[in-house]
Amino acid sequence: MPLIIYGITVGVPITTLFMAGIVPGLLLVALFAVMIVLWALFDRSAAPPVVRGEARLTSDSVIDTSLVIGLVVVVIFSLYGGVATPSEIGAVGAVLAFVASLARGRMNREKLFQALTETVMVTSFIFLIVVGANALTFGFDYLKVSERLVEVVSEAAVNRWIIVSLILGLFLVLGMFLDSISMLVLTLPVIFPLSQQLGLDPVWLGIVLVVMAEIGLITPPVGMNLFILQGIGRDISLRTIAVGTLPFIALMLLLVLALCIEPGIALWLPETTN
């Protein structure tokens, strides 16, 4: 969703942003996996115990798993293959999921109503964000905030990586108090024109800013995922959970540093497929 908001706000193709996020996403998964394995090796109590026993494979589980994997494969390959737009592919995926649920006897009137209600809520939420972003952009344009900021930076002749560092620091602080989408909506009208003046690639910038915005989900005091984790493990304090996220925050910052040193990590796949 943050990538969609970024793409709509600054006019970057959403499919290109999705493709640019694949390699950094896989790299981040690999970093997390290595860190978790090392953590579990040094502290056996940190990982759940291994329960040995036979997992029964039934025909229902095989069919359900195959349907889910097949749906994911169809949607992803259609999206990255350029078969249709993201909106059209999303609609096709929803229809296929609905048909599969009906065929498996998992859909009834109550579940359908719940799905439609959640869809309306999420769609309305996105539209409100887009409208708010457009209103905020109009205000910044009317006050010429972006132009004046660009002029100040140009006249000061500051190294662009210093500006990038300040932007990343701003996102790190804002992430402690705002959700990722609000951060993007509030800052993009100023940051994006400035980034273009500095010659930064808009696709690369989108990936970096989204990673920084997602760090805000696991940073106190308003990290949404921290409260979700505490809701799952009610006997664990919020402080313990927050301390436990520090290694993951460090790895996400390491990924951002790698993206700054080598932008090709994000740009290689979109450039190869175009």
Secondary structure as GFF3:
##gff-version 3
##sequence-region A 1 274
A	DSSP	alpha_helix	2	10	.	.	.	ID=ss1
A	DSSP	alpha_helix	14	20	.	.	.	ID=ss2
A	DSSP	alpha_helix	22	42	.	.	.	ID=ss3
A	DSSP	three_ten_helix	44	46	.	.	.	ID=ss4
A	DSSP	alpha_helix	59	80	.	.	.	ID=ss5
A	DSSP	alpha_helix	86	103	.	.	.	ID=ss6
A	DSSP	alpha_helix	109	143	.	.	.	ID=ss7
A	DSSP	alpha_helix	145	156	.	.	.	ID=ss8
A	DSSP	alpha_helix	160	174	.	.	.	ID=ss9
A	DSSP	alpha_helix	180	197	.	.	.	ID=ss10
A	DSSP	alpha_helix	202	215	.	.	.	ID=ss11
A	DSSP	three_ten_helix	216	218	.	.	.	ID=ss12
A	DSSP	alpha_helix	224	232	.	.	.	ID=ss13
A	DSSP	alpha_helix	238	244	.	.	.	ID=ss14
A	DSSP	alpha_helix	246	261	.	.	.	ID=ss15
A	DSSP	alpha_helix	264	273	.	.	.	ID=ss16
###
